[in-house]
């Protein structure tokens, strides 16, 4: 099997090329290059060195991945006839996907490689930017990077920024985290005589300077915490600081139990924002719910029982496990099949309960507990076949409640009221309505209409005792009519 000799052209001009590499390039009979757009190749061409480039392959495809795949496949075919030299910009093992494709092919026994190094553009970049890599840096591919991969506390070097389009994509990705005016540096031909560094606001990245295959974008670490507010680790550190020795006395005193009412309250406020269709409020309320999650995770870490990573591992594993149609090979043609698979997997994960109702109670809501109980019972046939039976039961319980109100004790009245409410929840189940949401909506409606009544009293005498019930009821009906017009 013939050999593909892979040589790095370095990040600059011919003066930076090692002598041994220069001699191999001069003596090469079968020299192929990924792109001829490199200062070393320009100078070698002037010395009558001949080579074949793959620049034409770029014109055949709309994305880089198939370009790199075709180049690797072509090189493997060429090596079947004779050993060849393949030259790439920079170092072959730094940000060079064609070489990675060849390495993968070598592992499959499809070719034999000899990687002979070259000067990495990283060395020149560190020198040009005056940064110490031991402080922590990320090297990212500008054609594939996503914002969630970015660590804002490290030096960020973005390669593969070929043109204004790729620069625009990089800019938009960075703006998901960084402020629009955050300073970034465009470095071109680092370490060579043509080296250029230009620092611009992030929003000008794609229109401030010409970029080419020797361009790298540098984003400095965000030193200030207020610059990193869109990063998860920042929020986590804020919570840890609040719970720390020098943090907030109130936050330090909290426990899982003391925070429970706040979680319920924040969840209800989120539901209200969703019902109102207020996207800005939804984002705000989601943050409040997230605060509760992080606080509970921090308490777990402070007590030595669990930490946020355990929470993430648990829910991530559960999502993968319960979605085999996405992460495995189990078929699911529709949402009904998805739910069926979910319930089956859930049943396998948990030991058999002593009762069907086990785990269905919700201490925060008696309405939800009632709904869950009846739904579970209905699944094994303990329910009327249709809503007619539930209506009959409702009227029966209403009559019994009225009788107890007329002549019964408080204990009996309370008991019959519970039965009546229970039948209402059952009716809600038959009509696929959430009794919890219905009650929340009724409360909101009352609050809105009563606020209107209060406003009318305030604009009048300012004293409720000056108005009869009929007058107050008129204000209430006015509020109802106004609400209908808005709807």
BELRAUR-V778958 format. One record per pair of residues at least 12 apart in sequence whose C-alpha atoms are under 8 Angstrom apart, sorted by the first residue. I is the first residue (numbers start at 1). J is the second residue. Records with the same first field share a line. If there is no record, write none. Layout:
I=J + J
This chain:
1=79 + 80 + 111 + 112
2=79 + 80 + 81 + 82 + 83 + 111 + 112
3=79 + 82 + 83 + 84 + 111 + 112 + 113 + 114
4=75 + 76 + 79 + 83 + 84 + 85 + 86 + 111 + 112 + 113 + 114
5=83 + 84 + 85 + 86 + 113 + 114 + 115 + 116
6=85 + 86 + 87 + 88 + 92 + 113 + 114 + 115 + 116 + 117
7=21 + 85 + 86 + 87 + 88 + 91 + 92 + 115 + 116 + 117 + 118
8=87 + 88 + 89 + 90 + 91 + 92 + 116 + 117 + 118 + 119 + 120
9=40 + 87 + 88 + 89 + 90 + 91 + 118 + 119
10=89 + 90 + 91 + 118 + 119 + 120 + 121
11=89 + 90 + 119 + 120 + 121 + 124 + 189 + 190 + 191 + 192 + 214
12=39 + 40 + 121 + 189 + 190 + 191 + 192 + 193
13=39 + 40 + 192 + 193
14=39 + 40 + 43
16=119 + 192
17=40 + 118 + 119
18=118
21=118
25=49
26=44 + 49
28=85
29=84
30=51 + 83 + 84 + 85
31=50 + 51 + 52 + 84 + 85 + 86 + 87
32=51 + 52 + 53 + 54 + 84 + 85 + 86 + 87
33=51 + 52 + 53 + 54 + 86 + 87 + 88
34=53 + 54 + 55 + 71 + 86 + 87 + 88 + 89
35=53 + 54 + 55 + 88
36=53 + 55
37=213
38=89 + 213 + 214
54=71
57=70 + 71
68=97 + 98 + 101
69=98 + 101
71=98
72=98 + 99 + 101 + 102
76=102 + 110 + 111
79=111
90=118 + 119 + 120 + 121
91=117 + 118 + 119 + 120 + 121
92=115 + 117 + 118
93=117
94=120
95=141 + 159 + 160
121=190
124=190 + 191
125=187 + 190 + 191
127=191
128=190 + 191
133=155
135=154 + 155
136=154 + 155
137=154 + 155 + 156 + 157
138=150 + 151 + 154 + 155 + 156 + 157
139=156 + 157 + 158 + 159
140=156 + 157 + 158 + 159
141=158 + 159 + 160
142=158 + 159 + 160 + 161 + 166 + 167 + 169 + 170
143=160 + 161 + 166 + 169 + 170
145=170 + 173
146=173
147=173 + 174 + 176 + 177
152=221 + 222 + 228 + 231
153=221 + 222 + 223
154=220 + 221 + 222
155=218 + 219 + 220 + 221
156=218 + 219 + 220 + 221
157=216 + 217 + 218 + 219
158=216 + 217 + 218
159=215 + 216 + 217
160=213 + 215 + 216
161=211 + 212 + 213 + 215 + 216 + 217
162=211 + 212 + 213 + 214 + 215
163=210 + 211 + 212
164=206 + 207 + 210 + 211
165=206
167=205 + 206 + 211
168=205 + 206
171=202 + 203 + 205 + 206
175=202 + 203
177=228 + 230 + 231
178=227 + 228 + 230
179=202 + 227
180=201 + 202 + 203
181=201 + 202 + 203
182=201 + 202
183=199 + 200 + 201 + 202 + 219 + 220
184=199 + 200 + 201 + 202 + 205 + 217 + 218 + 219 + 220
185=197 + 198 + 199 + 200 + 217 + 218 + 219
186=198 + 199 + 200 + 205 + 209 + 215 + 216 + 217 + 218
187=215 + 216 + 217 + 218
188=211 + 212 + 214 + 215 + 216
189=214 + 215
190=214
236=294
239=294 + 295 + 298
240=298
243=298
255=296 + 299
256=296 + 299
259=292
262=292
263=289 + 292
264=364
266=285 + 288 + 289
267=285 + 289
269=285
270=282 + 285 + 286 + 289
273=285
294=308
297=311
321=345
322=341 + 342 + 345 + 346
323=338 + 342
325=338
356=376 + 377
357=372 + 373 + 376 + 377
360=372 + 373
361=373
365=436
367=425 + 435 + 436
368=435 + 436
370=422 + 425
371=425 + 426 + 429 + 435
374=426
375=429
386=430
387=427 + 430 + 431
390=423 + 426 + 427
391=427
393=423
394=420 + 423 + 424
397=416 + 419 + 420 + 423
398=420
400=416
401=413 + 416 + 417 + 420
404=416
449=476 + 479 + 480
450=476
452=475 + 476 + 479
453=472 + 475 + 476 + 479
456=475
